[in-house]
Amino acid sequence: MTVHHLNQLLLVCSLVLLVAVAAVRISSRSGLPSLLVYLAIGVLMGQDGIGHIHFSNAEMTQVIGYAALVVILAEGGLGTKWKEIKPVLPAATALALAGVAVSVGVTAAGAHYLVGLEWRQALIIGAVVSSTDAAAVFSVLRRIPLPARVTGTLEAESGFNDAPVVILVVAFSTAGPVEHWYVLIGEIALELAIGAALGLAVGWAGAWGLRHIALPASGLYPIAVMAISVTAYAAGALAHGSGFLAVYLASMVMGNAKLPHWPATRGFADGVGWIAQIGMFVLLGLLVTPHELGDDILPALIIGLVLTMLARPLGVVLCLLPFRVPWREQALMSWAGLRGAVPIILATIPMVNGVDGSRRVFNIVFVLVVVYTLIQGPTLPWLARTLRLGDDTETADLGIESAPLERLRGHLLSVDIPEGSRMHGVEVNELRLPPGAAVTLVVRDGTSFVPLPTTVLRRGDELLVVTTDPVRDAAERRLRAVARGGKLADWLGTGDGER
């Protein structure tokens, strides 16, 4: 590649990113998932579109897709609140393991008996589409005000179920007879255990280091967090464990550890996650050849109908039966099993391995994902309202950014009071911060001033709170307690310093 070629590539990539960013605005207003817009951009750039770009490298697509998925899982883990998924962890684990098994079996049977696919192809498709997509789930569910139990279960499931599905797809795509079911179960259990152990260890070590080591620039914290997340994935994969589970757990640990400069880190991860999604979907759109899809539309619709109306609901009902989840929440979880880029990426594995009929498998999966995402994504808010599961009463949380003062053994807390916070109307002295913490500055409407004890706080204010190191956590807990409970919040707060 010459410098001239590089200039052309940069121009094309920057224009694609700008179009994709503008498409997010359109998709958010229309209710269409943005992944469909990105796929459309890739198709338009492909050999059947206006770009006439011929791209058929499935192996490169798989490698880049894996890398993008690592970033997306890291971003999703950083935004996952432990207090929301902790109560639903057993249910999410059951969906990610037993639910996947039910979905694979039922979908594969439908593909074999209704469509006529060979058992190997049917099993591959059943495994590929049984993984709910983290990018699709994170992007759609966080815009819908659902109860925390539903959101937590679905997010944790999408973060956990990639690992067993990858193992199944690789096993079904390997030349020779498929291993016995008990061997696959043993491999899945071992890889999940290794990935979970390494992910938790790397996440804890990374969070401890970032909280106790003051870096010279705030911009280094987001880079360090993402590097630690990728380290968890690589360590898990090289140890023959589940790298995807490792990166999700490591990111979740750091996301709930009150790291310094957290809003900047969260914004950086969000931006990198968007780039990963855009690049991954556009590349997948390039790989597909639209004129070859005609014969696979009907099989994709049939398999998708079996998956959506039978396999997914059956898996949800069976897995959640011991947890006594209300039927309305089960109905929403059944419909919210969103698919996205992950199934399409996994469909490249049999192509790389040279499995017979793998191109048809890829085309069926592509059509299935596009059609059913187009149906399920926009109808989720309507279904949530119909089932009366909307949760509009949740109080907006505070935005608190922490900057360590290593030499002074203290911390600066920058606190933003959002719309809906019950800190609005509270006097500074009514915050009742612990000794060693004080509000030293208030920024209101672009003007900063030193507050008096009787200064009334308002929504939109930004506070600068100075705390000594021993009371830093107590001060943040107290601020969050007042934000949720107002001036009548208990003196000791809620005892919950988690995000």
Protein Blocks (a to p, Z undefined) as FASTA:
>chain_A
ZZklmmmmmmmmmmmmmmmmmmmmmmmmnopafklmmmmmmmmmmmmlmnopacfbfklm
mmmmmmmmmmmmmmmmmmpcfklmmmmmmmmmmmmmmmmmmmmmmmmmmmmmmnopafkl
mmmmmmmmmpccfklmmmmmmmpccdfklmmmmmmmmmmmmmmmmmmmmmmmpgcjdddf
klmmmmmmmmmmmmmmmmmmmmmmmmmmmmmmccfbfklmmmmmmmmmmmmmmmmmmnop
afklmmmmmmmmmmmnopghklmmmmmmmmmmmmmmmmmmmmmmmmpcfklmmmmmmmmm
mmmmmmmmmmmmmmmmmmmmmnopafklmmmmmmmmccdfkmmmmmmmmmmnopghklmm
mmmmmmmmmmmmmmmmmmmmmmmmmnopacfkbccdddddddddfknopadddddddehi
akgopafklnopaehiacfbdceehiacdddfklccdehiacdddddfklmmmmmmmmmm
mmmnommbcfklnopabZZ
